[in-house]
Every structure is written in C-alpha cells, then in structure tokens.
Amino acid sequence: MGKQFQRIEPTHRDFIERQHIFFNASAASEGRVNVSPRDSAALRILDSNTVIYLDRTGSGNETAAHLRLNDRLTMMFCAFEGSPMILRLYGHARIIPRHSCEYDTLLAAHFDNTEFPGARQMLMLNIDLVQTSCGMSVPLYDYVSERDQLNRWAEAKGEAALEEYRLKKNTHSIDGYPTGMFEEIEEEIKETAVP
C-alpha cells in the first residue's frame, strides 16, 4: 500500500541517495506528456522539501517548456536492487538559468563549483507530497556503470558549439512551446545593469 508524507524523511533520503537513476514527468495543459530519465549524480537534496538537479544539454528541453506553462513536476525513484520500493516526489518546480546569480550560488554550495560537461540549467522542485509504494513489479537489475558518451560529446563540441546546439534544439518543446532558454538570463542582466 502507498504511504504519503509531507516531506522527505531520513529513510527516504537514504533511499534516494542510493539510486543511480530517477525519472521526471511534466506536462502542459495540452500536448504531450514528457517523462525523462535523469542521472542521480546530478541531484541534490537541499532540505526535506526541496531538491535540485543540474540539467545537461540534450536533444530536447521539454521539462523547461512545460514548467513555464504549468509548474507541476513529479520525480520517481525505483529500487532496481534490494528491497522493492517506488518513491515519488510531487511538487512545483522552476528552471534556474545557467549563469544566473542563483545558479552560481547553488553550483558553489552544492556542486563544489563544478559543472558537468554540457550543463545548461538547474531545476528546483519544491515538494508538497512524498509518496512511497511497494514497487514489487519493478524488475531487479544489476548496475554496471555510468555511460560516458554524453560527457565525451559535450567535451568534443566545446562551449561555443553547445550554445549553438541549444539555440537550435532547446528553445522550443516538440509541441512548439518556448523553453525560455536564453530569455531569463538576458532579463537578469538587464535588471542588474547599472544605468
């Protein structure tokens, strides 16, 4: 049976920190629902109701587009080894643009001021519900290792080519919704500029 909690409890934190992968799901009021796998090494638990992850450049940017229209987000963690369990974090999320003051502060405080190759933004989830369920239908899998292709791809491209790629592939969702990439940081620069 599923159990619900108002926050991440210590046992939940331990479970989350042992996982190698999680999934996030987002949707606008119309169009496609997006579910994306994420590397748990990029996830940080800030407190019992807040998590962030350092998002990397990919072939799309659906989550960012959806969050501009509807800030609901769910993260799901599954036990692929050991005792069965599924844990979901429900809440409201937002994108933190790369090179914004908030991004730089979080990067320094929680990622030792080090970006993963291809980093493009952060996502912050404010959690209003944690739910656990049995997970007995989730198969057992053996973890082998992390893939290094994304790192090699981002490093080979270099920062200028990554920016060009993001402009081409990451500014709109597959349903045509804008992601806001490049807009927020430009607004912040305008707001903090000395007249």
C-alpha positions as CSV (number, residue, x, y, z in Angstrom):
1,M,0.0,0.0,0.0
2,G,1.2,3.5,-0.8
3,K,2.1,5.8,2.1
4,Q,2.1,9.6,2.0
5,F,4.4,12.1,3.7
6,Q,4.7,15.9,3.8
7,R,8.5,15.8,3.5
8,I,11.5,13.7,2.7
9,E,12.1,11.6,5.8
10,P,15.6,10.3,6.6
11,T,14.8,6.9,5.3
12,H,13.6,8.4,2.0
13,R,16.8,10.5,1.7
14,D,18.9,7.3,2.2
15,F,16.9,5.5,-0.5
16,I,17.1,8.5,-2.9
17,E,20.9,8.8,-2.4
18,R,21.4,5.1,-3.2
19,Q,19.7,5.3,-6.6
20,H,21.6,5.7,-9.9
21,I,18.7,7.0,-11.9
22,F,15.4,8.8,-11.5
23,F,12.6,10.0,-13.8
24,N,10.8,13.3,-14.0
25,A,7.4,13.8,-15.6
26,S,5.9,17.1,-16.7
27,A,3.1,18.3,-19.0
28,A,1.5,21.4,-20.2
29,S,-2.4,21.6,-20.1
30,E,-2.4,20.4,-23.7
31,G,0.1,18.4,-25.8
32,R,2.4,15.6,-25.0
33,V,3.4,14.4,-21.5
34,N,7.1,14.1,-21.1
35,V,9.0,11.6,-19.0
36,S,12.8,11.8,-18.9
37,P,15.5,9.7,-17.2
38,R,18.0,11.6,-15.1
39,D,21.3,10.8,-13.6
40,S,21.1,10.8,-9.8
41,A,24.6,12.1,-9.5
42,A,23.2,15.5,-10.6
43,L,20.6,15.5,-7.9
44,R,21.0,17.3,-4.5
45,I,18.6,17.3,-1.6
46,L,18.7,20.8,-0.1
47,D,16.2,20.2,2.7
48,S,13.3,18.0,3.5
49,N,11.0,19.8,0.9
50,T,13.5,21.0,-1.7
51,V,15.6,19.2,-4.3
52,I,17.6,20.5,-7.3
53,Y,19.3,18.8,-10.2
54,L,21.9,20.1,-12.6
55,D,20.4,19.6,-16.0
56,R,22.5,18.8,-19.1
57,T,22.2,19.6,-22.7
58,G,20.1,17.1,-24.6
59,S,18.2,16.7,-27.8
60,G,15.1,18.4,-26.3
61,N,14.2,20.6,-23.4
62,E,10.6,19.6,-22.7
63,T,10.6,20.0,-18.9
64,A,11.7,23.6,-19.2
65,A,8.9,24.4,-21.7
66,H,6.3,22.7,-19.5
67,L,7.3,24.4,-16.3
68,R,6.8,27.8,-18.0
69,L,3.2,26.8,-18.6
70,N,2.4,24.6,-15.6
71,D,4.9,24.3,-12.8
72,R,3.8,20.8,-11.6
73,L,6.5,18.1,-11.7
74,T,6.9,14.6,-10.4
75,M,10.2,12.8,-9.8
76,M,10.1,9.0,-9.5
77,F,12.8,6.7,-8.0
78,C,12.6,2.9,-8.3
79,A,14.6,0.2,-6.4
80,F,16.2,-1.9,-9.1
81,E,18.1,-3.9,-6.4
82,G,17.5,-4.8,-2.8
83,S,14.0,-4.4,-1.2
84,P,11.3,-3.2,-3.6
85,M,10.1,0.4,-3.4
86,I,8.9,3.2,-5.6
87,L,9.3,6.8,-4.2
88,R,7.7,9.8,-5.9
89,L,8.3,13.5,-5.1
90,Y,5.4,15.7,-6.1
91,G,5.5,19.4,-6.2
92,H,6.1,22.6,-8.1
93,A,9.3,23.3,-10.0
94,R,11.1,26.0,-11.8
95,I,14.1,26.3,-14.0
96,I,17.2,28.2,-12.8
97,P,19.1,29.6,-15.8
98,R,22.7,28.9,-16.2
99,H,25.0,31.8,-15.2
100,S,22.2,33.5,-13.2
101,C,23.2,34.6,-9.7
102,E,21.1,31.8,-8.1
103,Y,22.6,29.2,-10.4
104,D,26.1,30.3,-9.5
105,T,25.3,30.3,-5.8
106,L,23.8,26.8,-5.9
107,L,26.6,25.5,-8.0
108,A,29.2,26.7,-5.5
109,A,27.2,25.5,-2.5
110,H,26.1,22.1,-3.7
111,F,28.3,21.0,-6.6
112,D,31.7,22.2,-5.4
113,N,31.5,24.9,-8.1
114,T,31.9,22.3,-10.8
115,E,29.6,21.8,-13.7
116,F,29.1,18.5,-15.6
117,P,30.1,18.8,-19.2
118,G,27.2,20.2,-21.2
119,A,25.4,21.7,-18.1
120,R,22.6,24.0,-19.4
121,Q,20.4,24.9,-16.4
122,M,19.2,23.7,-12.9
123,L,15.8,22.6,-11.9
124,M,14.4,23.2,-8.4
125,L,11.5,21.2,-7.1
126,N,9.6,22.4,-4.0
127,I,8.0,19.2,-2.7
128,D,4.4,19.2,-1.3
129,L,4.0,15.4,-1.2
130,V,6.2,12.3,-0.9
131,Q,4.6,9.0,-1.7
132,T,6.1,5.5,-1.4
133,S,4.6,2.3,-2.8
134,C,5.7,-1.3,-2.9
135,G,7.5,-1.5,-6.2
136,M,7.0,-5.3,-6.4
137,S,6.5,-5.2,-10.1
138,V,9.8,-3.4,-10.8
139,P,12.4,-5.9,-12.1
140,L,15.7,-6.5,-10.5
141,Y,18.6,-5.0,-12.5
142,D,22.4,-5.0,-11.8
143,Y,24.1,-1.7,-12.1
144,V,27.1,-1.9,-14.3
145,S,28.5,1.7,-14.7
146,E,27.7,5.2,-15.9
147,R,27.8,5.9,-19.6
148,D,30.4,8.4,-20.7
149,Q,29.1,9.2,-24.2
150,L,27.3,12.4,-23.1
151,N,30.5,13.7,-21.4
152,R,32.6,12.9,-24.4
153,W,30.0,14.5,-26.8
154,A,29.8,17.7,-24.7
155,E,33.6,18.0,-24.3
156,A,34.2,17.4,-28.0
157,K,31.7,20.0,-29.0
158,G,33.0,22.8,-26.8
159,E,31.1,25.6,-25.2
160,A,30.5,27.7,-28.4
161,A,29.1,24.7,-30.3
162,L,27.0,23.7,-27.4
163,E,25.4,27.1,-27.3
164,E,24.7,26.9,-31.0
165,Y,23.2,23.4,-30.4
166,R,21.0,24.7,-27.6
167,L,19.7,27.6,-29.8
168,K,18.8,25.1,-32.4
169,K,17.4,22.2,-30.3
170,N,16.5,23.5,-26.8
171,T,14.4,26.7,-27.3
172,H,11.1,25.1,-28.0
173,S,9.3,21.9,-27.0
174,I,8.2,19.3,-29.5
175,D,4.7,20.9,-29.2
176,G,6.2,24.3,-30.0
177,Y,6.1,25.8,-26.5
178,P,9.1,28.1,-25.7
179,T,11.5,26.9,-23.1
180,G,12.7,30.3,-22.0
181,M,16.3,29.3,-22.6
182,F,18.4,32.4,-23.1
183,E,15.5,34.7,-22.1
184,E,15.7,34.6,-18.3
185,I,19.4,35.3,-18.1
186,E,19.1,38.2,-20.6
187,E,16.3,39.7,-18.3
188,E,18.5,39.3,-15.2
189,I,21.4,41.1,-17.0
190,K,19.0,43.9,-17.9
191,E,17.7,44.2,-14.3
192,T,21.1,44.2,-12.7
193,A,22.7,46.6,-15.3
194,V,23.9,49.9,-13.9
195,P,22.0,52.7,-15.6
